[in-house]
Every structure is written in C-alpha cells, then in structure tokens.
C-alpha cells in the first residue's frame, strides 16, 4: 500500500470517528432528556400531602444525575472528535485535496452553538429538579410526614396552608410551564441536531468522493500513433492521430486511470448493422493501474469497419463507470468517460 493510500485510509477512519461521536451523543441526549421529561411529569402529579415525598427526593436526585451525565458525555466526546477532524484537515493539506471539505466546514461552521443548546437544557433540568427537591423537603417539614414515618405513626397529614402558595392550581401551572419550556428546548435542539446531521451526511458523501477521485479507474483502448500522412490527408474521413494497438493481432485495452478497475465488461458493436458483423463481448476480472490486457477480439474483425466500443467497469469501492470509444477502420475518433448515474459505493 502506498503512502497516499495509507493517508486516505487514515482520513476515512478519522472522519468516521468524528461522525460516530456525534451519533453516540445524540442517542444519549435523547434517552436522558426523554427520561427526565417523563419523570418530571409523573413527579409533579404527586400532591404535597402524600407520604411519598422522600421517594420524590430520591427520584429528583436520579434526575439530577441523568441531567449532569449529558454534558459530561459531551465533554468526553469533544476531546476525541476535534482530534479526529484535525487529522482530516492535516491530510487534506498534505495531499492537496481539491475540495478540502473538513477545512471549509471548520472555517464556516458556527462554533459551540450545539454545546450552548445542551447546556441551556441541562441548566433548566437541574433547576427543575432543584425546585422539586426544595418543594418535597418543604412538604415534609410542614406536614410532619417525615417524623410520622420514623415513629411508625400513621396519621392524617395536614394540607399546605394557603399562605404558602402551593396548591393544585399552582402545581398545574408550574407543570404546564415546565412542559412548554422543555418542548421549546427540545425543538431548538432537534433543529440543531438536524442541521448537524445534514452537515455530517454532506461531509461524509464529499469525503467519499474525494477518496474515490484518488482511486478512479479509466479503461480505454491502447493507442499507437497513426501515420502522419493518413492523419494529414484525413483518410477514412478523420484526422485523428491515433489508432488502436493490436499486438499479436488482438485488441489491447489498458487502464489509464489512477485506481484499479474490476469487473470489466466490453462490447464491440458495428455502427452499420447492415454489415452483419459479429459484436464480440467479454469479461475481464481486473486491470491494475497502468496495466494492459489483450482481449480476444481479433484485429482482422474490426479492420476496415466502424465500431462503437463500450466498456463497463467498477472501482475498488464498487462505483460504476463507462467508457465509450468510436473506431473507424482502427482509427480512434471519439473517447468518452462517464460515471454511471446512481452508482453508490458498496
């Protein structure tokens, strides 16, 4: 493996690490915030005179830990991810890649917007759980439920005085407010996550294109110089200066691209179907970079006739390509190369 191939492999691996880090964090954040939202909804339904306020405090502590875990994971991810993308930018610079995708994204992407959204939602959850703990503690101190539980005395619990200001209506208002604020925060984060996902998808696709550009094959007919007199006089109606090379009386193909070609299929079809000429077809497993191959198409078959030659083949990433060559009495008059539409890497 050449140094360029090693660098490209490292580039692809570094890019995958960076994108995987985002995917892991998004899953963790979605699970943690969803659990927090559901837990808050259940806890806010617990009345102040309930003997389960101790359990409310325990649940609130669990909610706090879950909330803090999200930015903790974000901090860990942001240690490795910038390193991975920095490696991508270094490789882009060393190999002088045309698009330099990671470099452009690094220069244009607004820094820390996503982190700000994470911290805003985390602070909101922490404040909410802090309020739950305070309210549950106050309910225990007023109702005396804690002392009654310790003494094993079961008695009725006095409701909160109206002067305290905590009532079912107030709890409903607080619950509704929290749900609305959570919804707004989650909408903001969803929009930001969607933006990051689209950027990552674009980055991944362009990164694959960059790698493919360094490994793209191109199958063509091997050429030899045409006699100057025939070219100048435009014999056979063409001034082309090259003819197909046919060593040992067989047509020779070669790979003039920068990567190996695999699964090569070819077809020679006469331009004038009235000639009733054979149209040879065949398959070649692979042709290395700058490699040649003699295909079983005799020179005697195509000399003096006009043919359209089509070569379909794949790169090592299984992207499909096609080369079309027009022959006029062995003279190459047209050569076209194209990537087949919809071809995707395997």
C-alpha positions in Angstrom: 0.0 0.0 0.0 1.4 3.4 -1.0 1.7 6.3 1.4 -1.2 8.0 -0.3 -3.4 5.0 0.2 -2.4 4.9 3.9 -3.2 8.6 4.3 -6.6 8.2 2.6 -7.4 5.2 4.8 -6.5 7.2 7.9 -8.6 10.1 6.6 -11.7 7.9 6.2 -11.2 6.4 9.7 -10.7 9.8 11.3 -13.9 11.1 9.6 -15.9 8.0 10.8 -14.7 8.5 14.4 -15.9 12.1 14.3 -19.3 11.3 12.9 -19.7 8.3 15.2 -19.1 10.6 18.2 -22.0 12.8 17.2 -24.3 9.8 16.7 -23.5 8.4 20.2 -24.1 11.7 21.9 -27.4 12.3 20.1 -28.6 8.9 21.3 -27.6 9.5 24.9 -29.1 13.0 25.0 -32.4 11.8 23.5 -32.7 9.0 26.1 -31.6 11.2 29.0 -33.8 14.1 28.2 -36.8 11.9 27.3 -36.5 10.1 30.7 -36.2 13.4 32.5 -39.3 14.8 30.9 -41.4 11.7 31.7 -40.1 11.6 35.3 -40.9 15.3 35.9 -44.4 14.8 34.5 -45.0 11.9 37.0 -43.4 13.6 40.0 -45.3 16.9 39.5 -48.6 14.9 39.9 -47.6 13.9 43.5 -49.7 16.0 46.0 -47.8 17.8 48.8 -49.7 15.8 51.5 -48.5 12.5 50.0 -46.3 10.3 52.3 -44.1 9.6 49.3 -42.1 12.9 49.4 -38.9 11.0 50.3 -39.3 9.0 47.1 -39.8 12.2 45.2 -36.5 13.5 46.6 -34.7 10.2 45.6 -36.2 10.4 42.1 -35.2 14.1 41.8 -31.6 13.1 42.7 -31.6 10.5 40.0 -33.0 13.1 37.6 -30.1 15.4 38.5 -27.5 12.7 37.9 -29.1 11.9 34.5 -29.1 15.6 33.6 -25.5 16.1 34.5 -24.4 13.0 32.6 -25.3 14.5 29.3 -22.8 17.4 29.4 -20.3 15.0 30.9 -20.6 12.8 27.8 -20.4 15.9 25.6 -17.1 16.9 27.2 -15.6 13.5 26.7 -16.7 13.4 23.1 -15.3 16.8 22.4 -11.9 15.5 23.5 -11.6 13.0 20.7 -13.8 14.5 18.0 -11.7 17.6 17.4 -8.6 15.5 17.2 -10.2 13.3 14.5 -11.3 16.2 12.4 -7.9 18.0 12.8 -6.3 14.8 11.4 -8.7 15.1 8.4 -7.6 18.7 7.8 -3.9 17.8 8.0 -4.4 15.1 5.4 -6.3 17.4 3.2 -3.4 19.8 3.3 -0.7 17.2 2.8 -2.5 15.5 -0.2 -3.7 18.8 -1.6 -7.2 17.5 -2.0 -9.3 19.7 -4.3 -12.4 20.3 -2.1 -10.8 20.3 1.4 -14.2 19.7 2.9 -13.3 19.4 6.6 -11.2 22.6 6.3 -14.2 24.5 4.8 -16.6 23.3 7.4 -14.2 24.1 10.2 -13.9 27.7 8.9 -17.7 28.3 8.3 -19.5 26.2 10.9 -20.6 28.3 13.9 -18.6 27.0 16.9 -20.3 25.9 20.2 -23.9 26.5 19.1 -24.8 22.9 19.8 -22.9 23.0 23.1 -24.8 26.1 24.2 -28.1 24.3 23.5 -27.0 21.3 25.5 -26.0 23.5 28.5 -29.2 25.5 28.3 -31.4 22.4 28.5 -29.2 20.9 31.2 -29.4 24.0 33.4 -33.1 24.0 33.0 -33.4 20.4 34.1 -31.1 21.0 37.1 -33.1 24.0 38.2 -36.3 22.0 37.8 -35.0 19.1 39.9 -33.7 21.5 42.5 -37.1 23.0 42.7 -38.7 19.6 43.1 -36.2 18.7 45.9 -36.9 22.0 47.7 -40.7 21.6 47.4 -40.6 18.0 48.6 -38.4 18.9 51.6 -40.8 21.8 52.5 -43.8 19.5 52.2 -42.1 17.0 54.6 -41.3 19.8 57.1 -44.8 21.2 57.1 -46.8 18.1 57.1 -44.5 16.3 59.6 -44.7 13.3 57.3 -41.0 12.5 57.9 -41.4 12.4 61.7 -44.5 10.3 61.4 -42.8 7.7 59.2 -39.8 7.4 61.5 -42.1 6.9 64.5 -44.2 4.5 62.7 -47.3 6.5 63.4 -49.9 6.7 60.7 -52.0 9.8 60.9 -53.6 12.2 58.6 -51.3 14.8 57.0 -52.3 18.4 57.2 -52.5 20.2 53.8 -50.3 23.1 53.0 -51.6 26.5 54.2 -52.9 28.7 51.5 -50.4 31.4 52.5 -47.6 29.1 51.3 -49.0 29.5 47.8 -48.6 25.8 46.8 -51.9 24.4 45.5 -53.1 22.1 42.9 -53.7 25.0 40.6 -50.2 26.3 41.2 -48.7 22.9 40.5 -50.7 22.6 37.3 -49.4 26.0 36.2 -45.8 25.0 37.0 -46.2 21.6 35.3 -47.6 23.3 32.2 -44.8 25.9 32.2 -42.1 23.3 32.5 -43.6 21.2 29.7 -43.8 24.2 27.4 -40.2 25.2 28.2 -39.0 21.7 27.7 -40.8 21.5 24.4 -39.2 24.7 23.2 -35.8 23.5 24.3 -36.2 20.1 22.6 -37.4 21.8 19.4 -34.3 24.0 19.4 -32.1 21.0 19.9 -33.9 19.0 17.3 -33.4 21.7 14.7 -29.7 22.0 15.7 -29.3 18.2 15.5 -30.9 18.0 12.1 -28.5 20.7 10.9 -25.6 18.8 12.3 -26.9 15.5 10.7 -27.2 17.1 7.3 -23.8 18.6 7.5 -22.3 15.3 8.6 -24.1 13.5 5.7 -22.8 16.0 3.2 -19.3 15.8 4.7 -19.4 12.0 4.5 -20.6 12.0 0.9 -18.0 14.5 -0.2 -15.3 12.7 1.7 -16.1 9.5 -0.1 -16.0 11.4 -3.4 -12.5 12.7 -2.5 -11.3 9.3 -1.7 -12.9 7.9 -4.9 -11.3 10.6 -7.0 -7.9 9.2 -6.0 -8.9 5.7 -6.9 -10.9 6.2 -10.0 -10.1 3.8 -12.9 -10.5 4.5 -16.6 -10.5 1.7 -19.2 -9.7 2.6 -22.8 -8.2 1.1 -25.9 -4.4 1.1 -26.0 -3.3 3.5 -28.8 -0.5 3.8 -31.2 0.5 6.7 -33.5 -1.2 6.9 -36.8 0.9 7.6 -39.8 1.3 11.3 -40.3 0.2 11.2 -43.9 -3.1 9.4 -43.2 -3.9 12.0 -40.5 -3.0 15.0 -42.6 -5.0 13.7 -45.6 -7.9 12.7 -43.3 -8.1 9.2 -44.7 -11.4 7.5 -43.9 -12.9 10.9 -43.2 -11.0 11.6 -39.9 -7.9 13.5 -39.0 -7.4 11.5 -35.7 -3.7 10.8 -35.0 -4.1 7.6 -33.0 -5.2 4.0 -33.9 -6.0 1.0 -31.7 -2.9 -1.0 -30.7 -3.2 -4.7 -31.6 -0.2 -6.7 -30.6 -0.3 -10.3 -31.6 -3.3 -9.5 -33.7 -5.6 -8.9 -30.7 -7.1 -5.7 -29.4 -5.3 -4.4 -26.3 -7.1 -2.4 -23.5 -5.4 -0.5 -20.7 -6.2 1.3 -17.5 -5.3 5.0 -17.8 -6.9 5.9 -14.5 -5.4 6.3 -11.0 -7.0 3.2 -9.5 -7.5 -0.4 -10.4 -10.6 -1.4 -12.5 -12.6 -4.6 -11.6 -15.4 -6.5 -13.3 -14.6 -5.1 -16.7 -17.2 -5.9 -19.4 -16.8 -4.9 -23.1 -18.8 -5.0 -26.2 -17.9 -4.1 -29.8 -21.0 -3.3 -32.0 -20.8 -2.4 -35.6 -22.1 1.1 -36.4 -23.7 -0.1 -39.6 -25.9 -3.1 -38.6 -26.4 -4.0 -42.3 -22.8 -5.3 -42.4 -23.9 -8.3 -40.2 -20.7 -8.3 -38.4 -20.1 -10.1 -35.1 -20.2 -8.0 -32.0 -17.7 -9.5 -29.6 -18.4 -9.3 -25.8 -16.4 -10.4 -22.9 -15.4 -10.1 -19.2 -12.1 -9.2 -17.5 -11.8 -9.7 -13.8 -9.5 -6.7 -13.3 -6.9 -4.4 -14.7 -4.3 -2.8 -12.5 -3.2 0.9 -12.7 -1.3 1.4 -16.0 -1.9 -2.3 -16.7 -2.8 -3.7 -20.1 -4.7 -6.7 -21.2 -5.2 -8.5 -24.6 -8.9 -9.2 -25.1 -10.0 -11.9 -27.6 -11.1 -9.5 -30.3 -9.2 -10.0 -33.5 -7.7 -7.1 -35.4 -9.0 -8.8 -38.6 -12.6 -8.5 -37.3 -12.6 -4.7 -36.9 -10.2 -3.5 -39.6 -12.0 -1.8 -42.5 -15.2 -1.3 -40.4 -16.7 1.1 -38.0 -17.4 0.1 -34.4 -18.8 1.5 -31.2 -16.9 0.0 -28.2 -18.4 0.1 -24.7 -16.5 -0.8 -21.5 -18.4 -1.0 -18.2 -16.3 -1.5 -15.0 -16.1 -0.7 -11.3 -13.6 0.9 -8.9 -12.5 -1.0 -5.8 -15.3 0.9 -4.0 -17.8 -0.6 -6.4 -18.7 2.7 -8.1 -19.6 2.0 -11.7 -18.1 3.7 -14.8 -18.4 3.5 -18.5 -16.0 4.3 -21.4 -17.3 4.7 -25.0 -14.9 4.5 -27.9 -15.7 5.0 -31.6 -13.5 3.2 -34.1 -13.3 3.9 -37.8 -11.1 1.4 -39.6 -8.9 1.0 -36.4 -8.7 4.8 -36.0 -10.0 6.1 -32.7 -12.2 9.1 -33.4 -14.0 9.6 -30.1 -13.5 8.6 -26.5 -15.9 9.4 -23.7 -15.7 8.6 -20.0 -18.7 8.8 -17.6 -19.7 7.8 -14.1 -23.0 5.9 -14.2 -25.9 7.7 -12.6 -27.0 6.4 -9.2 -23.8 4.4 -8.7 -23.2 4.1 -5.0 -20.3 2.6 -3.0 -20.9 -0.8 -1.6 
